[in-house]
Amino acid sequence: MSSDGVAGRDAAPPFSVLVVDDEVLYARALAREIARNGISCDTAHSAAAAQARAASGRYDAILLDHKLPDDDGIRIVPILRARQPDAAVIVMTAFEAIPNAIQAIRQGAEDYLVKQTSVQPIVDAILEVRRRVQVRVSGGAIGHAVGGLLGCSPPMEAAREQLRRVGAMKDTTVLLTGETGVGKEVAARWLHQTFAPAGSPFVPVDCVALPATLVESLLFGHEKGAFTGADRVVAGAFEAAGNGTLFLDEIGDMDLAMQGKLLRVLESREFCRVGSVKGNPVRARVVAATHRDLTELTRAGSFRFDLYQRLSIFPVGLPPLRDRGDDIMLLAGHFVENVCGRMGRTPQPLPREVADCLRAWDFPGNVRELKHVVERALILGDSGTVELRNLPERVLRGDGVDSPIPAGTMPVDFVPGVDTLEMVERRMIREALDRAGGVKAEAARLLGISRFRLLRRLDRLGMKEARA
């Protein structure tokens, strides 16, 4: 490796990356962050240097700046792919532009990322490429981390089994439902990585961010002269997805008028660019996702009933983290390893008091919140250990987001200066169990919490006899 490269922690890392960016300081900073994860990283600062690197080395991923001093980054994507056919090419840009993103993907790029103040989203994209390579090499799974769908609880296994069953049915639209943060895009990417042709694109579209005036063009593309400013033919997201996967995130927020056009495309498996009557076949799998109740939206008239019926042919509900039992510990350990790898620290097992605290919290933000809690704690600490004092106050309290039994409906004696919160909690749980005749699910309902959360509290309070 030249003096312009950055080595990872291992002597001969099996995964290597080329960063191509004419901003030398940015390229080196990005390379350093990538190298913290045990990845070999080289840098190049021009199109010519990138092509020379690609001709002489071997790379698993190439991060390519859109604007280079001697050429357009998107234009050289096919050249780099020809020299590194197994490498994932990810185009970076300082400005978001849908047409450029589509053009990059059509040229063979795997993804198109907007540069931000933090380089972490780009580092995360590289880590995802490395994980896919590891999964492919290991034969499709690494422990319980099945293609990114981490977890072995019954609800998660059930969701994964549903995805496996629909995997071979490419023309069947999949609807992913679940609360915010449960991992709907992770599930969509797992479906893509497991069943889509190798090298095919995954195109995510945020339906919330789609401007109503441009949504049809962004999804279906447009012909030259279709409207003012349309000076060339531009492919839309359906076309850019090719024979891969089109992910329509937060479908419940799509404009009502656009819902009818989407329905026609899903029914006919054919779309027309704006300004054209020529039909183009839909070759991609369509995966939609929402955290909203589409049934309620249809009753309110804000979501088309016929589109809801079309989408709900194969719905897959992803469980909230509070219903996934010990998956919380499995995920927390995974995040500790990931964050420590980025920080150059040695990950340590979760201390018992931290594990107990995490089990007692309901995580309204689900997996995403757990990830942020772990990352924050490790940043505040000085080692690879998550310390109790560095957990957020809401998690330390362990009082969840559920409302307790309304005042007056289940009176519990409280002696100031004598009773502790734990003693009162024990009495409330015992009274709820008595009223429910010992049925845990009913007791949990009376307490306003989930059954899994009640079981965790019984364990934490040492109320083993109550679990019988």
C-alpha positions, 0 to 999 in steps of 0.5 A: 500500500502506498503512503496515501493508503490507510491500513486497518488493524489486521495485518492482511484484512480480507476486505478493502476499499478505495476512496476517490475524492479530490478533497484530500482531507475529506478522503483521508478522514473518511479512510481513517474512519473506515480503517477503524473497522479493520478494513484496508483503505486506499485513497485516490484524488482524481479519475485517472488515479482511481482508474490506475488503482482499480487496474492494479489492486483489488477492492471490494468497494469503491467510494466515488465522488461525483465531481472530480477535477479531470472527469465526471465520477458517474461517467467512469463507473462502468470503467471501474466496474469493468476493472473491479467486477466484484466491487460495489461502487457507491457514488458520493455527492455534495448535493442531492439530485434524483436524476443523478442518482438514477443515472449513477445506478443505471451506470452500475453504481450500487448506491448514491449517498449525499455527503453530510457533516458526519461521515458515519452514513458512508462508513455504515454503507461500507460496513453493510457491503462488508457484511454482505460479502461475509454472509455470501462467503459463509454460505448465507448466515452468520449465527443468528444474524440472518442477512441483517435480520438479527434475532431469534425470538419467536415473533422475529422467526415468524416474520423471517419465515414469512419473508422466506416464503414470499421470497420466490414470488417476485411479482407479489408486492410485500407490505412491511408493517410495524412501529417506527424503528423496528427495522422495516428497511432492514427487512426489505434489504434482507429480502433483496440480498437473499432473493434478488439477482446478484448485483441488482440494485436496491432503490429506496424511495421515501414517500414522505419526502416526495414533492407532489409536483414531481412524484410521477416523474421521480417514480416513472421517469419522463421524456424529453420535452414532457414539461418545462425544464425536461431537456432530456430523457430521465429514468424513474425509480421503477426503471432504475430498480431494474430486476432488483428491488424498489422499496417504497417507505412510508407508503401511507403518506403518499399523495392520494392522486398518486396512489391511483397511478401506483395501483395501475402500475402494480396491477398491470406490472407496466409503467409509462414515463411522463410524456410517453404512452409507451409501456415499460415492464416492471421487472423489480420486486416492489416492497412497501412499508408503513408504520401507520394503520392503513385500515384506519387511513382507508376509513378516513379517506386518505388512503385508497381501499383498492390500493390497500387491498393490492398491497395487503396481499402479503403483509408482514408485521415486524414485532416491536422490540419490547415483544422480542424477549432476549433479542434485546441482549443479542442486539445490544451486544451486536451494537457494542461490537459495531460501535467499539469497532468504529472507535478502536476499542475492545468490546466488553460484555454488558454488565448485569446491572446494565442488562437488567436496566435495558430489559426493563425499558420498553424502547418506544423507538425500538431497535433504532433507539437501542442502537442510539442508547448503546452508542451514546453510552460508549461515547460517554465512556472511556472503554468498550464497556457500557456503564450504567451511569452513561445510560439515559435517565429515562432508561435508568428509571425503567418506567417505560412509556406506557401509562400505569394503572389510572389513579383510583382504579387500583389503590395501592398503599404508600407510606412516605419515608418507608416505602420504596418505588420497588415495594410499591411496584411489587404491590401493584403487580401482586394486586393486578395478578390477583384481579386477573386470577393469575393470568399474566396477559390480563394482569399486563393489560390491567397494568397498561404494559405488554406481557413481555414487559411484565415477565421481565419485571417479575424476573427483575423483582425476583418474583419467581413464584408469580411467574408460575 
